Amino acid sequence: MTDAIIDPVAFAELQENAGEDFVRELIDTFLEEAPPMLAELSDALGAGRAEAFRRAAHSLKSNASTFGAATLAAMARDLELQGLEAATPAALAALAQQYEAAAAELKALRDA
């Protein structure tokens, strides 16, 4: 695994397999859908809705993995597996911060 926010090898493979135009569409969709997923995590944590929390974490993990956002995916996976019992507002804030970094890099890659 690389320290890059977006693994360049994974991203290049995605572009090669799916095509650059489709990857741009995927990025746009991710940038639209991820913020509501983050909000759902926070709402579910506050309301004690374990299944909604797990689903949102799973979706975020899967989407981040698509682009090679390994750290974001790993953070979401940990929340998915640990569930509400281990989730904290600080963990969600760290996840949101990692999402913002990944989103910025994806925007740069999309616009390159």
Secondary structure, 3 states (H helix, E strand, C coil): CCCCCCCHHHHHHHHHHHCHHHHHHHHHHHHHHHHHHHHHHHHHHHHCCHHHHHHHHHHHHHHHHHHCCHHHHHHHHHHHHHCCCCCCHHHHHHHHHHHHHHHHHHHHHHHC
